Amino acid sequence: MEGMLADLKAKALAGDPEAQALLRFLALLRAKDYPGARAYAEGFSGELKERLLGGLARLEEAPEGLEDPLFAAEREVVLGVRAVGEGRRAEAEAHFQKALALDPEHHRALTNLGNLFLERGDLEAALDFYQQALKLAPEDPLVHENLAALYKRKGNLDQMVAHLKRATRLKMRPSPPLDPLTGRRERRFRLPLWAWFLLLALLAYLFLHKP
């Protein structure tokens, strides 16, 4: 899958709209926004639409049988989470590590690895995984909540409170769309300062010279 991701990114940067759309779809999978991914898949047509919708259905119903490389990393994360729930920690870690080998940008794989190491009491290793996840998904509230839990264990209450506040703010605000090339949240459009001055000057001119 890693080679497939590199190929998709190269095509997307070259302006291929389908590659850009597939990267956006993968970003929704990484964020575990399955409803959003399903709605987004409806915008495709033909065999590709059927492939994406079918993959999503199998991901939720029978992920162990899902062979589509587009879903490979997410499948490993889902299987890892299932293994954690059933007490199979070593198997879960293997799934999360495989997910990262397939998709190094899968921040939920990193977060789940951090959780496993936090459970073991290896705070520094957990912190490293969380910080990697934070770089990839700085606006995911769950990453901040996990960091808050870690800093509580470390006795760093200032950092704990800071990450809790950040998580709360992120949960309360509307989510902007994902950038199809980076998988990160797009910044809302803002006029640069010079444009505001130009606009004000134009308005002043029109006001002073109105008939």
N, C-alpha and C positions, 0 to 999 in steps of 0.2 A: 504493500500500500504506500510505503514511503516514496517509492519511485513514481507511483501514480500521482501522489500529491505534488511532487516536483514538476511533473509533466503538466498537471492542471494549472499550477501557478505560472509556469512559463507561458502557457496558452492564454491565461487570463491577462497577464501583463502585456501580451501582444494584442489584446483587444477582443479575444474570443468570448462572445457573450455567454455561450453555454458553459464554458469552463468557469467563468465568473459566477454563474448561477450555481454550479455544483459546489464551488467553494463556500458560497453562502449557505447552501444546504448542509455541508459538513460542519460549518460553524454552529448551526442550530443543533446538530447532533451532539457536538461537544458540550454545548450548554444544557443538554437534556431537555431542550424545548421540542418535544415530540409533536405537540399540537401545532406549533409554528412550522416545524419541518413538513408536517402533513399538508398544511395549508399551502406552503410554498411549493411542494411537489405537485399540487394540483395545477400550477401554472405551466408545467411542462406538457408535452404532448407525446402521443404514440407510445413506443416501447420504453422510452426513458421514464415517462410518467408511471407506467405500470411497474417498472423496475424499482423506482424509489418508493412507491406506495406499498408494494409487496415486501420490500426489505424492511420498511417500518413495521409492518404487521408481524413479520417473523421475528423482528427484534423484540417485540413485546410479548409474543406468544411462545416462540420456540427459538431463542437466540443461539442455542448450541448447534442448530442445523443451518444457520445462515452462512452461506459461503461467499456471498458477494463481497469483493475486496473493498468496495466503497464503504461498507459497514463494518469492516473487520476490527478496527480499533474500538469502536463503540461496543461491538459484541463482546470483546474481551473485558471491557469495563463492567458491562452488565453482568457477565458471568463472575467477575471478581466480587462485585457487590453481593451477588447471590451466595458465593462461597463464604464471605464474611458473615452473612446472616445465618449460615448453617455451621459456623464455628470452624471452618477450614481455612485458617489464616495463611498457611504456607501456599496453598493452592491459589488463594486470592491474590497474594503478592505476585505470584507467577503470571496471573492474568493481567494485572496492572502493568507489570514490566513489559509484557508482550504488547500491550496496547501502546505503550510509549515507543517501543521499537517500530511499530507500524505507523504511529503518528506522534512525533515528538512534541507536537503542539496541543496534545490532548490534556488540558489542565485538570480535568476531573480524575484522570489516572494519577497525576501527581498528587492531588489532594487526598485521594484514597490511600496512596502509599504513605503520605504524611500521617494519616490517621492510624495506620498500622504501627508505624514507628512511635507515635505518641503513646499508643496503648502499651508498648513495650517499655516505655520510659526513656527511649533514646530521643531526647528533646532536640539535640542539635541536628540529627538526621531529619527529624520531622520538620524542623524549621527550614532546612534547606529545600525540602520538597514543597513546602508551602510558599516559600519565596519564589521558587521557579513558577509555581502556579499563579502567583500574584503578578508576575511579569507578563504572563500570557493572558490573564483575565483579571485586570485590576478592578473591574466593576462587577465582579461576581461576589455577592454578599456572603456566600457560603465560605469562600476563601478567607474573608475577614473574620467570620465567626470562628473558623478553625484556628486562625492565628490568635484570636482573643483567648481561646481555650488553652493554647500553648503558653501564651504569656502569663496566664493565671497560674499555670503549673510552675513556671519559672519565677513567679513572684514579682513580675514586672507589671504592676497595676496600671501605670500610665499607658503603656502600650496596649494592655488589655482593653482599657476604656476607649482608647482611640480607635481600635479596630471594631469594637462593638458599635460605636457611634457611626463609623463609616458604613458598617453593614446595615444599620437601621436606615440611614439616609438613602442608601442604594435601593433598599426594599420599597421605600415610600415614593420614589420618583418614577415617572414613566420611563420605559426603556426605549432609547433611540434605536434605529435599525442597525444591523450588523454590516460592517464593511465587507464586501465579498472577497477582497484580496487578502485581508489580514485576519478576518474573523473577529475583529474587535468592534466595539461600539463606535459608530460614526459620531463625530461631534456635530451638534446642531449648527446650521449655517449662521454665521455672524458677519455683519458688514465690518470691514476694517475701519480704523479711525479716520483715515484720509477720506473715505467714502462718505462718512457722516458729515465732515466739514464741507465737502463738495455739495452734498445735498442741502445743507443749511444755507450755503452761499447762494445756491440756485433759488431756494425758497425766498431768501431775502431779496434777491434781484427781482423776482417775479412780484413780490409784495410792493417794492419801491417803485416799480415801473408799470404797475397795473393801470389801466385807463380810468 
